[in-house]
Amino acid sequence: MIRLDAATVLLQWATGGLLFLWFTTRKHEVSAGYGWMIRLSFIVIAAGGAAAGIMNEFLPVRDIAAIAVAVVSLGTIKRKNVTLDLVAPVIGSIGLVAAAVDAAQGTGGTIVNLLRVFVGMMFLGAVSDAMLLGHWYLVQPGMPRSILNELVSSLRWILPFEVVVMLLPTGMVSVLNGSISDGWNGTLGWFWVACAITTGVLVEVTRAALRERSYSAVMAATGLMYLAILTAFGTDLVARAVLA
């Protein structure tokens, strides 16, 4: 089983987004403005995670880590050393370990919980950054398309792991075979399957679009990533909600 709470999900999202910020900018091919946009976006999300934790069910290590992620990211906004962008994800990861271990208490599923939290962190971060990076081509149209290709390819590799960790016992297999009720006569279980499949299809279509030479192909890829965010969050959050 796994706990669904806003504080952990928001910290996952912020940590993953900041991790893929480093992945995207590590070759210094993207302008500094992109880094400012990503950091500011995930500073707000990390701060929201801290607030949600403090107001609802305070978990010291997780929620202090969320605050630290926001503060460290704010402190690195104008720095040119992209290696420093790894500091915030490391801090966020410490908070996520605490959240996963706490959620697994009494269930014996610590390893599975850790896998779900960290794979989900990378999954949500990759799909969000892919969409945001696509928009950045409007600002920096001369940016190499290979950067977006790398990010979409990363998402392609992460998706199967996201599905597998949600199937591990006790997981979505139990929902699909009726051992665990989703409260909707199995509808949510099959909705999860549809979200996972649709995310995979959108990733493949995006990769195909990026093989086209026209600039409009990048905009098409960005639009597809908008849809992929919806289905990706469905893949992650629906499973969490049903298994909570």
C-alpha positions, 0 to 999 in steps of 0.5 A: 500500500502507499499513502497519498498526501499532497505534501509528498506529491508536491515534494516529489514533483519539485524534486523531479523537476529540479533534477531534470533541470540539471539534466537539461542544462548540464551541457550549457545549451539552454539560456539562463532564463530557462533555469530561472523559470524552472527554479521559480516554478518548482520553488512555488511547488516545494513551498506548497508541499511544505505548507501542506505538510505543516498544516495537515500532517507534519513530518519534520524531515520531509517538510523541512526538506521541502523548505530547504529545497525552495530556499536552496533553489532560490539561492541558485537562481542566478548562479552559472554553475549547473552542478549546484542544481543537484543540491536541491534534488539531493535535499528533496530526496532525503525528505522523500525517503522519510516520507516513504518510510513513514508511509510504510510503517506497519505495512512491511512495504518499505522497499516498494514504497521507496521505489514508488516514491522515487520512480514517481519523482523522476516520472513527474519531473521528466514530463513536466520539464519536457512540456516547459522546455518545449515552450522555451523554444519560443524564446530560444528558437535556435536551441538544439532539438536534441535537448528536448529529444533527450528529455522525451527519451528519458520519459520513455525509459522511466514510464515502464518502471512507473507502471511496474512499481505500481503493479508490485504487491500490493499493487494495481494487479489487486485492483484489476482482479477485484481483490482491492475495491476502487469504489467504482466497480473497477473503473479506476483500475482500468482508467489507470491502465488507459492513462499508462497506455495513453502516456506511452502513445503520446511519448512515441508520437512526440518522438515521431514529431521531433523527427520532422524538420519544421519548427512547427514540429516542436510546437506539436511536441509541446502540445502532446506533452501537455496531454502527457502531463494529464495522463502521467499524473493520472498514471501516478496519482490514480494508483496512489489514490486507489492503493492508499 
